[in-house]
Amino acid sequence: MKETHIYMELLAVINHVLHGRELPDKIHWEGVASLAASHRLIGFVYRAMTGREDLDEGLISQVETLYFSTVGEQVRQEYYTRELFDALEKAEIEYMPLKGYHMRALYPQPTWRTSSDLELLLPTERQEEVEQILARFGFSLTEGDEAKRLWVLDHVRVTLHSRIPTGQTFEDLRPRLTEVEGHQLGMTDEDYCLQMLFVMSHLLFHGRISVRMVLDLYIYRHAKPELDRARVEAALSEMGLLQFTATMEHLCEVWFGDEPQCDETMLVGSYIAASNAYGVDEKTPAQMVQRYMVFPPYAEMKREFPVLRPCPFLLPFLWVARCFRLIFAPKRKERKELLLAARQQAEARSAKMEERVREITGLNKES
């Protein structure tokens, strides 16, 4: 099974859970679970595997452990979120949660969309007070600059922003922010949509965009059918994101709606699925080096010797067989030349793919 096909199977699993669509007859569940974990979508895989008696019990147990670990982290996150919000209310500090905090409520099941951290936009003059509150709770400042500061306690992460990615501060946005509850404020639906698209465009060529971001866009579009499209499109035009938005909206409807696949969405979709080190046909140079290791990782051995999947007890014998193979492998200098050529070919293919994705999305190298 080529890894480029794994993401299509993950999409099938998501659509099965989300819309009740039938699953393919054959699914590489181990690969799908790994990809889902890297894109923080393990809840969909767990839901699809639950109750099935035809799947490996060990794999189900691993997915279940990972899922409940993720849910546990989310519960801790929500506990400290409530504690922090209560403290902000008592101190009469205005604040605005960003990103995942809002998206979770739009999903059919919140546990299908976990958040890795809580992100807040704060008034500039009150940020130091908020940091003092976090310090009292036991959080430590891990990294940060003037625009963004990350505070961590165990697996709980809180990121404080002085401005959103488009460069606007709390004070810039304040005139059009909406009151949510108490001192908590929120963007208009249109502004939130614009921020989502801007962040997606910024992350696309940094290897940090995910399948979940495309799913977020799909969920948001269908949860907010009354968006002022004229206002959104006017702002997108100013930001130079009209073509990008059209591409991503089409892609999310191909993946999770009913629109047909085409060559362009297949290419952009493969590029996105390849984020977080997944989805490429070719092995990376590091993976190629493993071919010349005497005792490579078990996962690599399974790829090289598929018979290990049903017969793991053969591993010691296959290591011996591999040693004999290495004796007749190309000489060291030839191996270096082979690896260098493979690296150059992979980089050339990657650059060509990125250039084509930029052309499809209308994003230049400065985006």
Secondary structure, 3 states (H helix, E strand, C coil): CCHHHHHHHHHHHHHHHHHCCCCCCCCCHHHHHHHHHHCCCHHHHHHHHCCCCCCCHHHHHHHHHHHHHHHHHHHHHHHHHHHHHHHHHHCCCCEEECCHHHHHHHCCCHHHCCCCCEEEECCHHHHHHHHHHHHHHCCEEEEECCCEEEEEECCEEEEEECECCCCCEHHHHHHHCEEEECCEEECCHHHHHHHHHHHHHHHHHHCCCCHHHHHHHHHHHHHCCCCCHHHHHHHHHHHCCHHHHHHHHHHHHHHHCCCCCCHHHHHHHHHHHCHHHCCCCCCCHHHHHHCCCCCCCHHHHHHHCHHHCCCHHHHHHHHHHHHHHHHCCCCHHHHHHHHHHHHHHHHHHHHHHHHHHHHHHCCCCCC
